[in-house]
Amino acid sequence: MATTRTTRRTAGVAAAVLAVAAAAAVTTAADRTADAAEPAACDGVLFDDFAYDSPSDPDIAARGWTVRTNAGGPGVPGAAWPASNVSFPTVDGAKSLQLRAATDGTGGGTSHAELFHQQKFFEGTYAARVKFADTPVSGTDGDHLVETFFTITPLDAPMDPDYGEIDFEYLPNGGWGETGPIFYQTTWETYQAEPWIADNTHTAQRQSFNGWHDLVFTVSGGHVKYYVDGALVADHSGKYYPETPMSVNFNLWFIDTAAHAGGTSVYHQQVDYVMHTAGEVLSPAQVNARVSGYRADGVDHTDTVGTGGGECPTEPPTTEEPTDPTDPPTGGADCATAPDWAFGSVYTAGNTVVHERSANGDPSGPKSGDGEHLWRANWWTQGSEPGWTPQWTDLGAC
């Protein structure tokens, strides 16, 4: 898992040399998680160069990442999210995260990919170097595809005021009413799925972004600012500013199969690195210098978010207890008539099921120990486990 970078090194190299020279200590190659080039304002920082061997590399989970394998939204109903769609090849001379998505125009023949981190990131700077693709690596072109880098807080209920989402979303072939390439920067207050209500604000560039791009957004002082290749492209504020810690995510998925032209089409998205500095606002040039400093010191991963000074939340805010904790809500008599949740069954808005959620988001794995609850579907869903996805509302213990 080499960390040498001979290509794609950004314009901050000269500044990084000065930063490294001023460092008090040099991290050795043996200490891969040392605190090299740490920010001054808050030592909560995540940096990952994606130097992993495979989606089953034990370092992935140990470092807080999850390779998604559960079914459900977003995207084409019935699509799979196999671990094999996440890999770590050498791309343009450097180890990278690679997401794969494929479709033959059917739900069963469609697969997406996602890698996400823990829900512990809030204010500060987020950065990634991402390679977008306008065309598939094989098969016919034209599919409605979404290539992403984003943060998100789960939606606990329709129009949940504590929901948050900050998106870079590139649609190389359009979609959502657009006919050509479009790059969205979207900041969410909240949403409701049925009927659809979207409370967000967005900025967009209608042009191709094929190839490598430096993506940065900062969350500070009531403003979410987005930068692409060093240029400020969006500044969102007001009610759209996030209220709660979020997870860092990359996913690749199809909006629909309406534009599919036949056969099987395979698309890739690649990510060179990801970085977050908690409570510290960096310019794109400073991001480049920081990343170059880590690489000069041989550091391919460090994560101290939540262990240092500044605003580095490690847990989402707790909700208030019910006014009468001795009388918690229960599923009541409806538990006796509702069917058990089944992974392969289709549910629509208002359907109820009984289910004890799993401990780790894997329905075939160990149970949580919470006991059976009654759940109500918020909208059409299949393969989305109650208790782990926003498709379900908890109606209480049975």
C-alpha positions as CSV (number, residue, x, y, z in Angstrom):
1,M,0.0,0.0,0.0
2,A,2.5,2.6,-1.2
3,T,1.9,6.3,-0.4
4,T,4.1,7.8,-3.1
5,R,2.4,10.3,-5.4
6,T,4.0,11.0,-8.7
7,T,1.0,12.5,-10.4
8,R,-2.0,14.6,-9.5
9,R,-0.1,16.5,-6.8
10,T,-1.7,19.9,-6.5
11,A,-0.3,23.4,-6.7
12,G,0.2,23.5,-2.9
13,V,3.5,21.5,-3.0
14,A,5.7,24.6,-2.5
15,A,3.7,25.7,0.5
16,A,3.8,22.2,1.9
17,V,7.6,22.2,1.8
18,L,7.6,25.2,4.0
19,A,5.1,23.6,6.4
20,V,7.0,20.4,6.6
21,A,10.3,22.2,7.3
22,A,8.6,24.0,10.2
23,A,7.1,20.9,11.7
24,A,8.4,20.0,15.1
25,A,8.6,16.3,14.3
26,V,8.6,14.1,11.2
27,T,6.3,11.2,11.1
28,T,7.9,7.9,10.3
29,A,6.5,5.5,7.8
30,A,6.0,2.9,10.5
31,D,3.7,5.2,12.5
32,R,0.9,5.5,9.8
33,T,-1.5,7.3,12.1
34,A,0.8,9.9,13.6
35,D,-0.3,13.5,14.0
36,A,1.6,15.0,11.2
37,A,0.8,18.4,9.9
38,E,-2.1,18.8,12.4
39,P,-4.2,22.0,12.3
40,A,-3.5,24.6,14.9
41,A,-7.1,25.5,15.8
42,C,-8.3,22.0,16.5
43,D,-6.5,18.7,16.4
44,G,-9.7,16.9,15.2
45,V,-8.8,15.9,11.7
46,L,-9.6,13.0,9.4
47,F,-7.2,12.3,6.5
48,D,-7.5,9.2,4.4
49,D,-5.5,8.3,1.3
50,F,-7.5,5.1,0.7
51,A,-4.5,2.9,0.8
52,Y,-6.6,-0.3,1.3
53,D,-6.3,-3.7,-0.2
54,S,-9.9,-4.6,-0.8
55,P,-13.4,-3.9,0.5
56,S,-12.8,-6.6,3.2
57,D,-9.6,-4.9,4.4
58,P,-10.0,-4.9,8.2
59,D,-8.5,-1.4,8.4
60,I,-11.7,0.0,6.7
61,A,-14.0,-0.9,9.6
62,A,-11.3,-0.2,12.2
63,R,-11.0,3.3,10.9
64,G,-14.7,4.1,11.0
65,W,-15.7,3.4,7.4
66,T,-18.6,1.2,6.3
67,V,-18.9,-0.4,2.8
68,R,-22.6,-0.4,2.2
69,T,-24.2,-3.7,1.4
70,N,-27.9,-3.2,2.4
71,A,-30.6,-2.6,-0.2
72,G,-32.8,0.4,-0.4
73,G,-32.6,4.0,-1.7
74,P,-31.5,6.2,-3.2
75,G,-31.8,5.1,-6.8
76,V,-33.3,2.3,-8.9
77,P,-35.8,0.2,-6.8
78,G,-34.5,-3.3,-6.4
79,A,-30.8,-2.4,-7.1
80,A,-28.1,-4.0,-5.1
81,W,-25.2,-2.4,-3.2
82,P,-22.6,-5.1,-3.3
83,A,-19.3,-4.7,-1.4
84,S,-17.5,-5.8,-4.6
85,N,-18.5,-2.4,-6.2
86,V,-16.1,-0.7,-3.8
87,S,-12.4,-1.2,-4.6
88,F,-9.0,0.5,-4.1
89,P,-7.0,0.3,-7.4
90,T,-4.1,2.4,-8.5
91,V,-5.5,5.2,-10.6
92,D,-3.2,7.6,-12.5
93,G,-0.3,6.4,-10.4
94,A,-1.9,6.6,-6.9
95,K,-4.0,4.3,-4.7
96,S,-7.6,5.5,-4.8
97,L,-11.2,4.7,-3.8
98,Q,-13.1,3.4,-6.8
99,L,-16.9,3.2,-6.9
100,R,-18.6,1.0,-9.5
101,A,-22.2,1.2,-10.8
102,A,-23.7,-1.0,-13.5
103,T,-27.1,-1.4,-15.1
104,D,-28.8,-3.5,-17.8
105,G,-32.0,-1.4,-17.6
106,T,-33.7,-3.5,-14.9
107,G,-33.8,-3.2,-11.1
108,G,-32.4,-6.7,-10.6
109,G,-29.6,-6.0,-13.1
110,T,-28.6,-2.7,-11.5
111,S,-26.0,-2.2,-8.8
112,H,-24.7,0.9,-6.9
113,A,-21.8,1.6,-4.6
114,E,-21.3,3.6,-1.3
115,L,-18.6,4.1,1.3
116,F,-19.4,6.2,4.4
117,H,-17.9,7.2,7.7
118,Q,-19.2,7.7,11.2
119,Q,-21.7,10.4,12.1
120,K,-19.3,12.7,14.0
121,F,-18.4,15.6,11.6
122,F,-19.7,19.1,12.0
123,E,-18.2,22.5,11.5
124,G,-14.9,22.9,9.7
125,T,-13.4,22.1,6.3
126,Y,-14.2,19.1,4.1
127,A,-12.1,18.2,1.0
128,A,-11.7,15.5,-1.5
129,R,-10.1,15.0,-4.9
130,V,-12.6,13.3,-7.1
131,K,-12.5,11.9,-10.7
132,F,-15.9,12.3,-12.4
133,A,-16.7,10.3,-15.5
134,D,-18.9,11.5,-18.4
135,T,-18.9,8.1,-20.1
136,P,-19.0,4.4,-19.0
137,V,-16.0,2.2,-18.9
138,S,-18.0,-0.3,-20.9
139,G,-21.5,-0.4,-22.5
140,T,-23.7,2.3,-24.0
141,D,-23.7,5.8,-22.6
142,G,-26.6,8.1,-21.6
143,D,-27.7,6.7,-18.2
144,H,-29.0,9.1,-15.5
145,L,-26.2,8.7,-13.0
146,V,-25.3,10.6,-9.8
147,E,-21.6,10.9,-8.8
148,T,-21.2,12.3,-5.3
149,F,-19.2,13.6,-2.3
150,F,-21.5,14.6,0.6
151,T,-22.2,14.7,4.3
152,I,-25.6,13.7,5.8
153,T,-27.5,13.4,9.1
154,P,-30.2,10.7,8.9
155,L,-33.9,11.7,8.6
156,D,-35.6,10.5,11.7
157,A,-39.1,11.5,10.4
158,P,-40.6,13.5,7.5
159,M,-39.6,17.1,7.7
160,D,-37.2,16.4,10.6
161,P,-35.7,19.8,11.6
162,D,-32.4,18.2,12.7
163,Y,-31.8,16.6,9.3
164,G,-28.8,17.9,7.4
165,E,-27.2,17.3,4.1
166,I,-24.4,19.0,2.1
167,D,-24.0,17.7,-1.4
168,F,-21.6,17.7,-4.4
169,E,-23.7,15.8,-7.0
170,Y,-22.5,15.5,-10.6
171,L,-25.0,14.2,-13.3
172,P,-23.0,13.6,-16.4
173,N,-26.0,12.7,-18.5
174,G,-28.6,14.9,-16.8
175,G,-31.6,13.7,-14.9
176,W,-34.2,15.3,-12.6
177,G,-35.5,17.2,-15.6
178,E,-32.0,18.2,-16.9
179,T,-30.9,17.0,-20.3
180,G,-27.1,17.6,-20.2
181,P,-24.3,17.5,-17.7
182,I,-25.0,19.4,-14.5
183,F,-23.0,19.8,-11.3
184,Y,-25.1,20.5,-8.2
185,Q,-24.1,22.0,-4.8
186,T,-27.1,21.5,-2.6
187,T,-27.6,22.3,1.1
188,W,-30.7,20.8,2.8
189,E,-32.8,21.9,5.7
190,T,-35.1,18.8,5.5
191,Y,-37.5,16.8,3.2
192,Q,-40.6,14.6,3.1
193,A,-40.8,11.7,0.7
194,E,-44.6,11.2,0.4
195,P,-45.8,13.5,-0.9
196,W,-42.4,14.9,-2.0
197,I,-41.4,18.1,-0.3
198,A,-37.8,19.3,-0.7
199,D,-36.6,22.1,1.6
200,N,-33.2,22.9,0.2
201,T,-31.2,25.5,-1.7
202,H,-28.8,24.7,-4.6
203,T,-26.4,26.2,-7.0
204,A,-25.5,24.5,-10.3
205,Q,-23.0,24.6,-13.2
206,R,-24.3,23.2,-16.6
207,Q,-21.1,22.0,-18.1
208,S,-18.9,18.9,-18.2
209,F,-16.7,18.1,-15.1
210,N,-15.1,15.0,-16.6
211,G,-11.8,14.2,-14.9
212,W,-10.1,15.1,-11.6
213,H,-11.4,18.0,-9.5
214,D,-10.5,19.4,-6.1
215,L,-13.8,19.7,-4.1
216,V,-13.9,21.7,-0.8
217,F,-16.7,22.9,1.3
218,T,-16.5,24.8,4.6
219,V,-19.1,24.9,7.4
220,S,-18.6,27.9,9.6
221,G,-20.3,31.0,10.9
222,G,-23.7,30.2,9.5
223,H,-22.4,29.7,6.0
224,V,-21.7,26.6,3.9
225,K,-19.3,27.6,1.1
226,Y,-18.5,25.3,-1.8
227,Y,-15.3,25.5,-3.9
228,V,-14.4,23.6,-7.1
229,D,-10.8,23.7,-8.2
230,G,-10.1,26.6,-5.9
231,A,-13.0,28.8,-7.1
232,L,-16.0,29.7,-4.8
233,V,-19.1,28.4,-6.6
234,A,-21.8,28.6,-3.9
235,D,-22.5,30.2,-0.5
236,H,-25.6,28.9,1.3
237,S,-26.7,30.1,4.7
238,G,-29.8,30.8,6.9
239,K,-32.0,27.8,7.8
240,Y,-30.0,25.5,5.5
241,Y,-27.0,25.6,7.8
242,P,-26.6,22.2,9.5
243,E,-27.6,21.7,13.1
244,T,-26.2,18.2,13.9
245,P,-23.1,16.1,13.3
246,M,-23.0,14.3,9.9
247,S,-21.3,11.4,8.3
248,V,-18.9,11.7,5.3
249,N,-20.1,9.8,2.2
250,F,-19.2,8.9,-1.4
251,N,-21.8,7.0,-3.5
252,L,-22.5,6.3,-7.2
253,W,-26.0,5.4,-8.2
254,F,-28.6,5.6,-11.0
255,I,-31.6,7.9,-10.7
256,D,-33.6,5.6,-13.0
257,T,-33.3,3.4,-16.0
258,A,-35.4,5.5,-18.4
259,A,-32.4,6.6,-20.5
260,H,-30.7,3.2,-20.7
261,A,-30.0,2.2,-24.3
262,G,-29.5,-1.6,-24.0
263,G,-26.9,-4.1,-22.9
264,T,-25.0,-3.6,-19.6
265,S,-23.3,-0.3,-18.9
266,V,-20.6,0.1,-16.2
267,Y,-19.5,3.4,-14.7
268,H,-16.6,4.3,-12.3
269,Q,-16.0,7.2,-9.9
270,Q,-12.6,7.6,-8.2
271,V,-11.5,9.5,-5.1
272,D,-7.8,10.3,-4.4
273,Y,-8.2,11.3,-0.8
274,V,-10.6,12.8,1.8
275,M,-9.9,15.2,4.6
276,H,-11.9,17.0,7.3
277,T,-10.5,19.5,9.8
278,A,-12.9,20.1,12.7
279,G,-13.5,23.7,13.7
280,E,-10.9,25.1,11.2
281,V,-11.7,26.9,8.0
282,L,-9.0,26.3,5.3
283,S,-8.7,27.8,1.9
284,P,-8.4,25.4,-1.1
285,A,-4.7,26.3,-1.3
286,Q,-4.3,25.5,2.4
287,V,-6.0,22.2,1.9
288,N,-3.6,21.3,-0.9
289,A,-0.7,22.2,1.3
290,R,-2.0,20.2,4.2
291,V,-2.6,17.1,2.0
292,S,0.9,17.5,0.5
293,G,2.3,17.7,4.0
294,Y,0.7,14.4,5.1
295,R,2.0,12.7,2.0
296,A,5.5,14.1,2.4
297,D,5.4,12.6,5.9
298,G,4.2,9.2,4.7
299,V,0.9,9.4,6.5
300,D,-1.9,7.7,4.6
301,H,-4.5,7.9,7.4
302,T,-5.1,9.8,10.6
303,D,-8.4,10.4,12.5
304,T,-8.5,12.4,15.7
305,V,-12.0,14.0,15.2
306,G,-13.6,14.2,18.6
307,T,-10.3,13.9,20.6
308,G,-9.0,17.4,20.5
309,G,-9.9,21.0,21.0
310,G,-12.4,23.1,19.1
311,E,-15.8,21.9,18.0
312,C,-15.2,18.2,17.3
313,P,-18.5,16.4,18.2
314,T,-18.4,12.6,18.6
315,E,-22.0,11.9,19.2
316,P,-25.2,13.4,17.7
317,P,-27.2,15.5,20.2
318,T,-29.5,13.6,22.4
319,T,-33.3,14.2,22.1
320,E,-35.5,15.1,25.1
321,E,-37.0,12.3,27.1
322,P,-40.8,11.9,26.9
323,T,-42.7,14.1,29.4
324,D,-43.9,11.0,31.0
325,P,-41.1,8.4,30.9
326,T,-43.2,5.9,32.8
327,D,-45.6,5.7,29.9
328,P,-43.6,5.3,26.7
329,P,-45.3,4.8,23.3
330,T,-46.1,1.3,22.4
331,G,-47.2,-0.5,19.3
332,G,-50.3,-1.6,21.2
333,A,-52.8,-4.0,19.8
334,D,-51.6,-3.3,16.2
335,C,-48.5,-5.5,17.0
336,A,-50.7,-8.5,17.1
337,T,-52.1,-8.0,13.6
338,A,-49.1,-6.5,11.7
339,P,-46.9,-9.0,9.8
340,D,-43.2,-9.6,10.5
341,W,-40.9,-7.5,8.3
342,A,-39.5,-9.4,5.3
343,F,-36.4,-8.3,3.4
344,G,-37.9,-9.2,0.0
345,S,-41.4,-7.8,0.5
346,V,-42.5,-4.5,-1.0
347,Y,-44.1,-2.0,1.4
348,T,-45.9,1.2,0.6
349,A,-46.7,4.3,2.6
350,G,-48.8,3.4,5.7
351,N,-48.0,-0.3,5.8
352,T,-47.0,-1.5,9.3
353,V,-44.7,-4.4,10.3
354,V,-43.2,-5.9,13.4
355,H,-39.4,-6.1,13.6
356,E,-36.5,-6.1,16.0
357,R,-33.8,-4.1,14.3
358,S,-30.4,-5.6,13.9
359,A,-27.4,-4.6,15.9
360,N,-25.2,-3.4,13.0
361,G,-27.6,-2.7,10.1
362,D,-27.3,-6.3,8.7
363,P,-30.7,-8.0,8.9
364,S,-29.1,-11.4,8.8
365,G,-26.8,-10.5,11.7
366,P,-27.3,-10.3,15.5
367,K,-30.3,-8.5,16.9
368,S,-30.0,-5.2,18.7
369,G,-31.7,-6.4,21.9
370,D,-34.3,-3.6,21.7
371,G,-37.1,-6.1,21.3
372,E,-39.8,-6.0,18.6
373,H,-41.2,-2.7,17.6
374,L,-44.1,-1.7,15.3
375,W,-42.9,0.2,12.3
376,R,-44.8,2.3,9.6
377,A,-43.5,2.7,6.1
378,N,-43.1,6.3,5.0
379,W,-43.1,5.5,1.3
380,W,-42.4,2.7,-1.1
381,T,-39.6,0.5,0.1
382,Q,-38.1,-2.9,-0.3
383,G,-35.1,-4.4,1.5
384,S,-34.7,-1.3,3.8
385,E,-34.5,-2.5,7.4
386,P,-36.7,-0.7,9.9
387,G,-34.6,1.0,12.5
388,W,-31.7,1.7,10.1
389,T,-33.2,3.6,7.2
390,P,-35.4,6.7,6.9
391,Q,-38.1,4.7,5.1
392,W,-39.6,3.7,8.4
393,T,-41.2,5.4,11.4
394,D,-40.9,3.7,14.8
395,L,-44.4,3.5,16.4
396,G,-43.1,2.0,19.6
397,A,-42.2,-1.3,21.3
398,C,-44.6,-4.2,21.1
